[in-house]
Amino acid sequence: MTGPGQAQPGKDTPEGSAAARYRRLDRFARELPEQQATTVAQLARSLAAAAHSDDDKARLIFAWLAYHVAYDTDYLRGIRGQSYSPKEVLRTRHSICQGYADLFTTLARLMQVPAHTVSGYARTSMADGLPSEPNHAWNVYLANGKWHLADPTWAAGAVGADFRFIPAFNPLWFDTTPAAFVFSHVPQDSTRQLLKPCVKAEQVYRWPFIEHELLSRGVSGAALLRALGRSRQADAGGLPACFPSPFEAQIEQVPLRAELEPRRAVVFRFSVPEGTEIAIENGGRTQVLQATGAFREGTLRPEPGPLKVLLWSRKDSYWRYSLLQYQVAPVLPLRELRRRFPDPDNVAYMVRQRAQWPSVAVTQVN
């Protein structure tokens, strides 16, 4: 079974009443006394006492599991002696994905929230191929008249290279949008995608691996689905690399392709907190993005070579962190294109379709 992963975005909830409510519910679940969680039924009653809606109940279950159950790394080492029934998971406070998901389902139903455990395929890297058998489990639950998605396993933390579980509550796996969830979670039953139309599993595994950091920075799954639907090059891995950094920065507008055409204007727009600088490094120059209303933005015509989006603190500019990285295609003269493709019809086609040819851009050079 696939263990905890990195962040992926949940529903787009602005900082405000909903976010504050979730923080209160998360704190309640985290601090729930052990004597109020001695049986599954008692735990359900204890959590329900703090809930005012089905959404509250689902969030409390999600947070309690993420805070109180550790991933069983012995399973990853091939030691499989433990049962992962809801009762045993509550007793041992260790589980794999199936146990997390089944306990979520059991608690939700005890709290009168319709829920199901979903089996399917988890994609964690570009190297992953479609597994022959399901390797992960997560949940769907009904709240406010709609089905929602949650993965309490990946919300609990991560497993390091030394097979040590590293607890780290990640709320972004709660009520994750279906369009974002499908990039890493492919259910056996395609109706559990909650997408219309459904995406075939084989198609998901042909797409480039979507960096969870890219999604957690504010790029929506819907925007990525649109980009992948428009571009042939996305099938080959044409999305920008996105890296974790200690600075907050939300992506408002960036090109959703790994390769940019030289000297064709592109817009970058971000939300960053006061005291954080953000800039574009390309062609030997660094362009600091300027404040425009609530955003920091800039338009540039990139030069061939790497293009990086950098973040740093205004108090200490020595340490600069890469947020995004692109490659700007080299300019290929038309005469070189004719040499490589002597058929005039092919040359004309390639010139017309240059935006779909990821390795080069074409320009007229006499």
C-alpha positions in Angstrom: 0.0 0.0 0.0 1.1 3.5 -0.7 2.1 5.5 2.3 1.8 9.2 3.2 2.8 11.7 0.6 3.3 15.4 0.1 0.8 18.3 0.0 -1.9 18.6 -2.5 -4.5 21.4 -2.5 -7.9 21.0 -0.8 -10.9 23.2 -1.5 -10.2 26.8 -2.2 -11.2 28.3 1.2 -10.1 31.9 1.7 -8.7 32.9 5.1 -11.8 33.7 7.1 -14.7 32.0 8.9 -14.3 28.5 7.3 -10.5 28.5 7.8 -11.0 29.6 11.4 -13.6 26.9 12.0 -11.3 24.2 10.7 -8.5 25.4 12.9 -10.8 25.1 15.9 -12.0 21.6 14.9 -8.4 20.5 14.2 -7.3 21.7 17.7 -10.3 19.9 19.3 -9.3 16.6 17.5 -5.7 17.0 18.3 -6.3 17.6 22.0 -9.0 15.1 22.6 -8.2 13.2 25.8 -7.3 9.6 25.4 -10.0 8.5 27.9 -12.5 9.8 25.4 -11.3 7.5 22.6 -11.1 4.0 24.2 -13.6 2.5 21.8 -14.6 3.3 18.2 -18.2 4.1 19.3 -16.9 6.4 22.2 -14.6 8.2 19.8 -17.4 8.8 17.4 -19.5 10.3 20.2 -16.6 12.4 21.5 -15.9 13.9 18.1 -19.6 14.5 17.3 -19.9 16.6 20.4 -17.9 19.3 18.7 -19.6 19.2 15.3 -22.5 21.4 14.0 -22.6 19.9 10.5 -21.7 16.9 8.5 -18.7 18.8 7.1 -17.6 19.4 10.7 -17.9 15.7 11.5 -15.8 14.7 8.5 -13.1 17.3 9.3 -12.9 16.1 13.0 -12.5 12.4 11.9 -9.9 13.4 9.3 -7.9 15.5 11.8 -8.1 12.9 14.6 -6.8 10.2 12.3 -4.0 12.4 11.0 -2.9 13.5 14.5 -3.4 10.2 16.4 -2.5 7.4 14.0 1.0 6.8 12.7 1.8 5.1 9.5 3.0 1.5 10.2 6.4 1.4 8.6 6.9 -2.2 9.5 4.5 -3.0 6.7 6.9 -1.3 4.2 9.7 -3.5 5.6 7.6 -6.6 4.8 6.5 -7.3 8.4 2.8 -7.9 8.1 1.6 -9.4 11.4 -0.9 -6.8 12.4 -4.6 -6.5 11.6 -5.8 -3.1 10.4 -9.4 -3.4 11.4 -10.9 -0.2 12.9 -10.7 -1.7 16.4 -7.1 -2.6 16.0 -6.1 0.7 14.5 -7.7 2.5 17.4 -5.9 0.2 19.9 -2.4 0.3 18.3 -2.5 3.8 16.8 -0.6 2.4 13.8 -2.0 1.6 10.4 -1.6 1.5 6.6 -3.9 3.3 4.2 -6.6 0.6 4.3 -6.9 1.0 8.1 -7.0 4.8 8.0 -9.7 4.7 5.4 -11.8 2.0 7.0 -11.7 3.7 10.4 -12.7 7.0 8.7 -15.7 5.2 7.1 -16.7 3.5 10.3 -16.6 6.7 12.4 -18.4 8.7 9.7 -21.3 6.2 9.6 -21.5 6.1 13.3 -21.8 9.9 13.2 -24.6 9.6 10.5 -22.3 10.8 7.6 -22.5 8.6 4.5 -19.0 7.5 3.6 -17.1 4.8 1.7 -13.6 3.4 1.5 -12.2 3.8 -2.1 -9.5 1.4 -3.4 -7.3 2.5 -6.3 -3.9 3.5 -7.5 -1.7 6.2 -6.0 0.8 8.0 -8.2 3.8 9.3 -6.4 6.4 10.0 -9.1 7.0 10.4 -12.8 8.5 6.9 -12.8 5.2 5.3 -11.7 3.4 3.1 -14.1 -0.1 1.9 -13.7 0.1 -0.8 -11.0 -1.4 -4.2 -11.8 -3.2 -4.2 -8.5 -4.6 -1.4 -6.3 -2.0 0.1 -4.0 -3.9 2.7 -2.0 -7.1 3.5 -0.2 -8.9 6.7 0.7 -12.4 8.1 1.3 -15.5 9.7 -0.1 -18.1 11.2 2.2 -21.4 13.1 1.8 -21.8 16.6 3.2 -24.0 19.5 2.1 -25.6 17.3 -0.5 -22.4 16.5 -2.4 -19.7 13.8 -2.3 -16.2 14.9 -1.2 -12.7 13.4 -1.2 -10.3 12.9 1.6 -7.1 11.0 2.3 -6.3 10.8 6.0 -3.2 8.6 5.4 -1.3 11.2 3.3 -2.6 13.9 5.8 -0.8 12.2 8.7 2.8 12.9 7.5 5.5 11.2 5.4 7.8 8.3 5.5 11.5 9.1 5.2 14.2 7.2 3.3 15.1 5.4 6.5 11.5 4.1 6.8 10.9 6.4 9.7 7.5 8.0 9.9 7.6 11.7 10.2 4.3 13.1 11.6 3.2 16.3 9.9 -0.5 17.2 9.7 -1.4 18.2 6.2 -5.0 19.6 5.9 -4.7 20.0 2.1 -5.9 16.4 1.7 -9.3 17.2 3.1 -12.1 18.0 0.6 -9.5 18.0 -2.2 -11.1 19.1 -5.5 -11.7 16.1 -7.8 -9.7 17.8 -10.6 -6.6 18.0 -8.3 -7.1 14.6 -6.6 -7.2 12.6 -9.9 -3.5 13.5 -10.7 -2.4 11.3 -7.7 -5.4 9.1 -6.8 -7.1 6.9 -9.5 -9.9 4.8 -8.1 -10.8 1.4 -9.4 -14.4 2.5 -9.7 -14.1 5.5 -12.0 -17.3 7.0 -10.6 -15.4 7.7 -7.4 -13.3 10.3 -9.2 -16.3 12.6 -8.8 -15.4 14.0 -12.3 -17.6 14.3 -15.3 -16.4 13.0 -17.7 -14.2 10.5 -15.9 -10.5 10.3 -16.8 -9.2 6.9 -17.8 -6.4 5.5 -15.5 -4.1 5.0 -18.5 -4.5 8.7 -19.4 -3.5 9.8 -15.9 -0.3 7.8 -16.1 0.5 9.2 -19.5 0.4 12.7 -18.1 3.4 14.3 -16.5 3.6 13.8 -12.8 2.1 16.8 -11.1 4.3 18.3 -8.4 2.2 18.5 -5.2 4.0 21.7 -4.4 2.7 23.2 -7.6 -0.8 22.4 -6.6 -0.4 23.5 -2.9 0.8 26.9 -4.2 -2.6 27.6 -5.6 -2.6 26.1 -9.1 -6.0 24.4 -9.5 -6.5 21.0 -10.8 -9.0 22.4 -13.2 -6.4 24.7 -14.7 -4.0 21.8 -15.1 -6.7 19.7 -16.8 -7.3 22.5 -19.2 -3.6 22.9 -19.9 -3.2 19.2 -20.5 -6.2 19.2 -22.8 -4.8 22.0 -24.9 -1.2 21.0 -25.3 0.5 18.0 -26.9 3.7 18.8 -25.1 2.1 18.3 -21.7 1.8 14.6 -22.5 5.6 14.5 -22.7 6.2 16.2 -19.3 5.8 19.9 -20.2 4.9 21.5 -16.9 7.2 23.7 -14.8 9.2 22.3 -11.9 8.0 23.6 -8.6 10.1 23.5 -5.4 9.4 23.8 -1.7 10.6 26.8 0.1 10.2 28.4 3.6 8.4 31.4 2.1 4.7 31.7 1.5 3.8 32.4 -2.1 0.5 31.7 -3.9 0.5 31.4 -7.6 -2.1 33.6 -9.3 -1.0 33.4 -12.9 2.0 31.7 -14.5 2.6 29.8 -17.8 1.6 26.1 -17.3 4.2 24.7 -19.6 7.8 23.8 -18.9 9.2 25.3 -22.1 8.7 28.9 -23.1 9.2 30.5 -26.4 12.0 33.1 -26.6 11.0 36.7 -26.6 7.3 35.9 -26.5 5.7 37.9 -23.6 4.6 36.0 -20.5 3.0 37.2 -17.3 3.8 36.1 -13.8 1.6 37.1 -10.9 1.8 36.0 -7.3 0.5 36.8 -3.8 3.3 37.0 -1.3 3.4 38.4 2.3 5.0 41.7 3.2 8.7 41.3 3.6 9.1 38.7 0.9 10.7 39.5 -2.5 9.9 37.5 -5.6 11.8 37.8 -8.9 12.4 36.3 -12.3 16.0 35.2 -13.2 16.7 34.8 -16.9 19.3 35.7 -19.4 21.8 36.9 -16.8 19.3 39.4 -15.4 17.0 39.4 -12.3 13.7 41.2 -12.5 12.0 41.9 -9.2 8.2 41.7 -9.5 6.5 44.9 -8.6 3.4 45.4 -6.4 0.2 45.8 -8.4 -2.7 46.1 -6.1 -2.7 43.0 -3.9 -0.3 41.1 -6.2 3.3 41.1 -7.3 3.5 40.8 -11.0 5.7 41.3 -14.1 5.7 40.7 -17.8 8.9 39.7 -19.6 10.1 38.4 -22.9 12.4 35.6 -21.9 15.8 34.8 -23.5 16.9 31.3 -24.3 18.2 29.3 -21.4 16.8 28.6 -17.9 14.2 30.8 -16.3 13.7 30.7 -12.5 11.3 32.3 -10.1 13.1 33.1 -6.9 11.9 34.0 -3.4 13.9 35.6 -0.5 13.4 37.7 2.6 13.9 41.4 2.3 15.9 41.2 5.5 18.3 38.7 4.1 18.8 38.5 0.4 21.7 36.1 0.6 19.6 33.0 0.7 17.4 32.8 -2.3 15.1 29.9 -3.0 13.8 28.6 -6.3 10.0 28.4 -6.6 9.5 27.6 -10.2 11.8 26.7 -13.1 11.3 26.8 -16.8 13.4 26.3 -19.9 13.3 28.9 -22.7 13.8 27.1 -26.1 16.7 28.0 -28.3 16.0 29.9 -31.5 16.3 27.7 -34.5 16.8 29.6 -37.8 14.4 28.6 -40.6 17.4 27.6 -42.8 18.4 25.0 -40.2 14.8 23.8 -40.0 14.9 23.3 -43.8 18.1 21.3 -43.5 16.5 19.0 -41.0 13.2 18.7 -42.7 13.8 19.1 -46.5 10.1 18.6 -47.4 8.6 22.1 -47.8 5.2 21.0 -46.6 6.8 19.7 -43.3 8.6 23.0 -42.8 5.4 25.0 -43.3 3.5 22.8 -40.9 6.2 23.1 -38.3 6.3 26.9 -38.5 2.5 27.0 -38.1 2.6 24.6 -35.2 5.8 25.8 -33.5 4.0 26.3 -30.1 3.3 22.5 -30.0 6.9 21.6 -30.8 8.5 21.6 -27.3 12.2 21.4 -28.2 12.7 24.5 -30.3 11.1 27.8 -31.4 11.3 28.9 -35.0 12.2 32.3 -36.3 12.9 33.8 -39.8 16.7 34.3 -40.3 18.0 35.2 -43.7 
